């Protein structure tokens, strides 16, 4: 498993919005989004667009059903059933301006080259990791439960 499913509560979601400075202009990506609870909350709080992927087809289906039952203004979320390593190399991922990862260290290590490429692709791109630091990236801020904002070190 890439990480156990742990729901992000509303207080944490609000703190993530603050840390990542998420606005209506952002496209937020959750790698390993489960039923997209975090993405739905971020869209509700900010009006941003959201994308996500998960290997669990049932979780994606549950998430899509919940999205379909929301008011139209909150439906700007696109979910994909995919391996993270495949998704992160695709065109849809490249539209993201902010990426959330709630993954175990081994998976973060595997994805680090992709994160570095993503961060270098466009000014303003950012990656936030719950609990674990991503080697090669620098922590800029953190949330009480160890969520951290990571960016490539430029110096």
matplotlib code that plots the C-alpha trace (Angstrom):
import matplotlib.pyplot as plt

x = [0.0, 1.1, -0.4, -3.3, -6.5, -6.8, -9.5, -8.4, -10.7, -12.1, -9.7, -6.7, -8.2, -8.6, -4.9, -3.8, -5.6, -3.7, -0.3, -0.7, -2.4, -5.0, -7.2, -9.9, -7.1, -5.5, -5.9, -5.3, -4.2, -4.4, -2.3, -4.1, -7.3, -9.5, -13.1, -12.0, -13.1, -10.2, -10.6, -14.4, -13.6, -10.9, -13.3, -15.9, -13.5, -11.8, -13.7, -10.5, -10.5, -9.4, -8.0, -7.0, -6.2, -6.3, -5.6, -8.9, -11.6, -14.3, -13.1, -13.0, -16.6, -17.8, -16.0, -17.5, -21.0, -20.5, -19.3, -22.3, -24.6, -23.0, -24.3, -22.9, -20.5, -18.7, -18.4, -15.1, -13.3, -11.9, -11.1, -9.0, -8.6, -4.8, -1.5, 0.1, 3.4, 1.4, -0.9, 2.0, 3.5, 0.3, -1.1, -3.8, -1.2, 0.7, -2.3, -2.0, -0.7, -0.7, -0.2, -1.0, 0.6, -0.3, 2.1, 4.7, 8.4, 9.2, 6.5, 7.7, 11.2, 10.1, 8.1, 10.8, 12.2, 8.7, 8.1, 11.3, 10.4, 6.9, 8.3, 10.7, 8.0, 6.3, 6.7, 4.2, 3.8, 3.9, 3.9, 2.6, 3.3, 1.5, 3.8, 7.0, 9.6, 10.5, 14.2, 15.7, 12.9, 13.0, 10.3, 8.9, 6.0, 4.1, 0.7, 0.2, -0.1, 3.1, 1.8, 4.5, 4.9, 7.8, 9.6, 12.8, 15.8, 17.1, 20.3]
y = [0.0, 3.5, 4.9, 4.0, 6.0, 8.7, 11.4, 15.0, 17.0, 20.4, 22.2, 20.6, 21.4, 25.0, 25.1, 23.5, 26.2, 28.8, 27.0, 26.5, 29.9, 28.1, 30.4, 30.1, 30.1, 26.9, 23.4, 21.2, 17.6, 14.9, 11.9, 9.0, 10.9, 8.1, 9.2, 12.8, 14.1, 16.5, 17.8, 18.4, 20.4, 22.4, 23.3, 24.2, 26.5, 28.2, 27.6, 26.1, 23.2, 19.8, 16.6, 13.4, 9.8, 6.6, 2.9, 2.0, 2.0, 1.7, 4.8, 6.7, 5.6, 6.6, 10.0, 10.5, 9.8, 12.3, 14.9, 14.2, 15.0, 18.4, 21.7, 22.5, 25.1, 22.4, 19.8, 21.1, 17.9, 15.3, 11.8, 9.1, 5.5, 5.1, 4.2, 7.3, 6.7, 6.6, 9.5, 11.8, 11.4, 12.3, 15.5, 16.1, 16.1, 18.9, 21.2, 21.1, 24.2, 22.6, 18.9, 17.1, 13.8, 11.7, 8.9, 6.7, 7.5, 4.7, 6.1, 9.7, 8.6, 6.9, 10.1, 12.7, 13.1, 13.8, 16.3, 18.1, 18.2, 19.5, 22.2, 23.4, 23.4, 26.6, 29.3, 29.0, 25.2, 23.7, 20.3, 19.6, 16.3, 15.0, 13.7, 12.9, 15.2, 14.5, 14.2, 16.8, 19.3, 22.0, 22.4, 25.9, 25.6, 23.0, 22.2, 21.0, 17.4, 17.5, 18.4, 20.3, 22.5, 21.4, 23.2, 22.4, 24.1, 26.7, 27.8]
z = [0.0, -0.7, 2.4, 4.8, 4.2, 6.8, 6.3, 6.4, 8.7, 7.9, 10.2, 8.5, 5.1, 6.0, 7.2, 3.9, 2.0, 4.1, 3.7, 0.0, -0.6, -2.7, -4.8, -7.4, -10.0, -8.7, -9.9, -6.9, -7.3, -4.6, -5.5, -3.7, -3.3, -2.1, -2.2, -2.9, 0.5, 0.7, -2.9, -2.3, 0.8, -1.0, -3.8, -1.3, 0.6, -2.3, -5.6, -7.1, -9.6, -8.5, -9.9, -8.3, -8.8, -6.7, -7.3, -5.6, -8.2, -5.6, -3.8, -7.0, -7.8, -4.3, -4.7, -8.2, -6.8, -4.0, -6.6, -8.8, -5.9, -5.2, -6.5, -10.0, -8.6, -6.5, -9.3, -10.8, -9.8, -12.1, -10.7, -12.4, -11.5, -12.0, -10.4, -9.1, -11.0, -14.2, -13.5, -12.5, -16.0, -17.8, -19.3, -16.7, -13.9, -15.7, -15.2, -11.4, -9.6, -6.2, -5.3, -2.1, -1.2, 1.8, 1.0, 2.8, 2.5, -0.1, -2.4, -1.9, -2.8, -6.0, -7.0, -6.0, -9.6, -10.9, -8.1, -8.9, -12.6, -11.8, -9.4, -12.1, -14.8, -13.7, -11.1, -8.4, -8.5, -5.0, -3.3, 0.2, 1.9, 5.0, 7.7, 5.7, 4.2, 0.6, 0.3, -2.0, -1.3, 1.4, 4.1, 4.1, 6.6, 8.5, 10.0, 13.6, 12.5, 10.5, 7.1, 5.4, 2.3, 0.2, -2.6, -4.5, -3.0, -5.4, -3.6]

ax = plt.figure().add_subplot(projection="3d")
ax.plot(x, y, z, "-o")
ax.set_aspect("equal")
plt.show()
